[in-house]
Amino acid sequence: MRALWRWLMLVACAVVALQIFFVGKIALMAVLTPESTSVERSEMWAQLSERKALHWRQQWVPYAQISEHLKRAVIASEDDGFVNHDGIEWNAIEKAWEKNARAEALAAEKSSKAAKAPKIVGGSTITQQLAKNLLLSGERTMLRKGQEFILTLALEKLLSKQRILEIYLNHVEWGEGIFGAEAAAQRYFGKTAARLAPHEAARLAVMLPAPKRFEKTPGSAYLSGRTRTIMARMGNAGLP
């Protein structure tokens, strides 16, 4: 019994130490620019393992040098309550879970070897996405989701909304080896992130849920239609 208690105490201490480490890293981000994220390091490793070469474009630009059109487009597309919530939109998460449950139930009814796996809907805010991309793996487990919630609240407490959006826009993936707004603007439109027009910003925002797929299908009807939708919503998107 004592051995069990010792083991449990060691696990508890390790968990607390990990949280202190994460919170310390987040606190430093208020003044220091994060050099890379867990998603970026994973992508680098994958490229080096598969290609033996690195195909990479990324350049940090300050918040003021990112087009307001892009900021509004990303908020309108990914998280329209960004400036007002505390990092987590519980209603969106509940709706996502309900939709996933219905999809799984439907898939079970039609279960067969040829049946497709149900599409998983996330419902994550910009802050949650940043928490996951910065410090966590991409696996979908309740333990990882719980850690994401803790990091999300830490980001919201220790960083301003403007800083959260600045880090997000400089590190989010926009294609294979393309990270950040500046690299995306140069790759797709041959201009700086500061000079993006409204329709260009909306198009980039629409790519975010599946950038590698949309990178290969730039003329898709969905991409064009969704771009028009986001453009119509950009005017109502509040900026930090």
N, C-alpha and C positions, 0 to 999 in steps of 0.2 A: 504493500500500500504506500509506503514511504517513497519507494522508487517511482511509483505512478505520480505522486504529488510533485516529486522533484522534476519529473519529465514535463508535467503540466506547467509548472512554474517556469521552466526553461523556455517552453513554447510561448507562454505569455510575455516573458521578458523580450524574446526575439520579436514578437509582434509589436510591442511597444517601441522597441529600438528602431524597427523599420518605419513606423509612423513618424518618429522624431526625425529620422533621416529624410523622409519625403517632405515633411513640413519645413525642415531646414533648407532643402533645395528650392522649394517654392518661395520661401522668404527671400532668398538670394536673387530670385528672378525679378524682384521689384527694382533692382539696380543693375543686375548683370544679365546679359542676353544669353539664353541657353544655346550652347553650341550645336546640340543635336537632340533628337528625341528617340524614344525606344523604337518607334515606327521607322524612322530614318536609318537607325543602326541595323534594324532587321532587313530593310531593303538593300542597304549597302552589302551586308553579308550574303544575301541571296544573289545579288548581281555578281559579286566576286566568286561565289561558289559555282554559279552556272556558266558565267561568261568569261571568268578570269580577267574581267575588266570592269571599270566603273563608268557607267553612263549617268552623269549627274549635272543638274543645274539648280543652283540656289544662291540667293544673295539677300542678305538682310537689308531692309529699308525701314526707316523710322515711320511711326504712325502717320505723321504729317505728309509723308511722301507716298502714301497709298491713296488712290482715288476714293473720294467719298462715294462715288457710284458703286465701287466694289464693296465697300463696307456695308452700304445699304442693301445691295443685292444679296450678299452672303447672309446678313441678318434676316432679310425677307424670305430667303430660301431655306435656311437651316434652323433659325431660332428667332421668330418675330417678337418674342417677349424678352429678349436678351437684356435690355437695359433695366428691366423691372424685377425680374425674378432673382432668387438667391442662389442660382446655379442649377437647380433641379426643378423641372416642370412635372409635378406628380401626376397631373391630369393626362399629360402626353404619354407618360410611362404606363399609366393604367390602360389607356386606349391601345397602346402598342402591345401590351401583354394580352389584352383581349383579342386583338387581331391575330397575334401569333397563335393563341390557343385555338381560334377558329380554323386557322390554316392547318395546324397540326391535326385537328380532328377530321378535317376534310381529307387530308392526306392519308389518315388512318383508314377512312372508309374506302378509299380507292387504292389501298395498298397493293402494290405489285412490284415486281422487279423493274418494270419500266416507269414506275411512278416517279415524278420529280419531287425532290425535297421541298418543303414549304419555304417560301421566302420569309426571312426573319426581319421584322421591322424594329428599329431601335428606339426612337422617341427621345434621343439624347440632345441636350442643349449644347451650345458652342463650348461652354465651360466644361461639360462632361467629356466632350470630344477631345478637348485640350488635355484634360487630366489623363485620359486613356492614351493619347498619342505621345505625351511627354514621358510618362513613367511606367506604363503598363503594357502587357502583351495584348494581342488581339483575340485571345480565347474568350468564349462566351460561357462563363460559369457564374454561379451566384456569389462565390467568394470574390472573384475578380470584380463583379459589379458592386459588391459592398465596398471594396477598396476604392473603386472609382468614385462612389458617393463621398467617402471621407476626403479624398483628394480634391474633389469638386468644391466642397465646403471650405477647405483650406485655401484654395485659389481665390474664392470669392472674399474670404476674410482678409487675406494678406496682400492681394493685388487689386488695383482699380479695374473697372470694367474696360477702360481704354487700354490698359496694359495687357489684359487677357486677350482682347481682340487683336492687339498688335502682335503678340506672340503667336496666336492662332494663325493669322494671315501670313506670317513669315515662315511657318513650318508645316502648314497643311499640304497634303499631297494633291498635285494637279496633273498627274500622268506618270509614266514610268521614269523614275529618276528626276522628276520635276517637283520641287518643293518650294512653296512660298509664292506670294503674289508677284514679285518682280520676275522670277523665272517663268511663271505662267504667262505673264503679259508679253515678255520677250519671245517665248516659244510660240504662242498662238497668234499674236498680233504685231510682233516686231516693234513694240514700243515699251516705255517704262510703265510701271504700275500707277504712277501719278497721272498719266495721260489717257487712261482707259475711258472710253465713251460708255454711256449707259447700256447700250445693247451688248457691248463687249464684256462689261462687268457682269451683266445678267447671265451671259453664256458661260462664263467661268464659274459662277455660283452654281449653276445647274449641274455642272460636271462633278461637284464635290462628292456626292454619294458613291459614285463609281467612276473615278477619273480615268483609270486605265481602259475601261470599256468605251467611254465616250471619246477618248483620245483616238480610238481606232474607227469610230463611226461619227465623224464631225458633221455629216449631212443628214443625220437621222431626223425623222419627223418629230419624234418625242423631244429631242434636244431643242429644235426650233420652236415647237409649241410651248414647251415649259419656259423657254427664254422669254417669250412674249408675256406669259403669266407673271413671271418674276418682275419684269419691267413695269407692269401695271401695279405691282405691290410695293415697289421701291420707295415711292413717295411717302408711304406711311411708316417706313422703317425708321425707328429712332436710333440716333447715334450717341455713344457715350462721350 
